[in-house]
Amino acid sequence: MIGRFGKNFTARQDGTWRSYFPGTSHFDRQVSRDDYVDVR
């Protein structure tokens, strides 16, 4: 099964972001790839 989700936010400083799902008894833990944000 493949899924998607989204979240909007305003970054206020540079940094590396990632999403994380801790998992449940029915779904495995998931961690996204890192995404670097450069705020100017």
N, C-alpha and C positions, 0 to 999 in steps of 0.2 A: 504494500500500500504506500502510495506517495501522497504527501499532503503539502499544503502551503499555509502560511500565516503572514500577517503583516502588522507592523506597529509604526506609527508616526511619532517623531519626537524632534526636538531642536537641540542639536549638539552645541554646547557652549565652550567646549575646549577640545583640543586634539586628543585622540585616543584610539585604542583598539576596542572594538565592540564585537560581541558574539551573542547568539541566543542559546538558551539552554532549557531543555525539558527533562525533568528528573526521572521520568518514566513512571509506569504504574504496573499493576499485576498483569495488564493486557498489552502494554506498549513498552518497548525498550527505551532506555535513556537516549537522548539525542543532543548533540552539540554541533552548532554550525561552524563553518570556517570563520576565522578572524577577518574582520573588515576594518581597515584603518580609516579614520575620519580626520581630515585636515580642515580645521576651522580657520577662516581668514577674516 
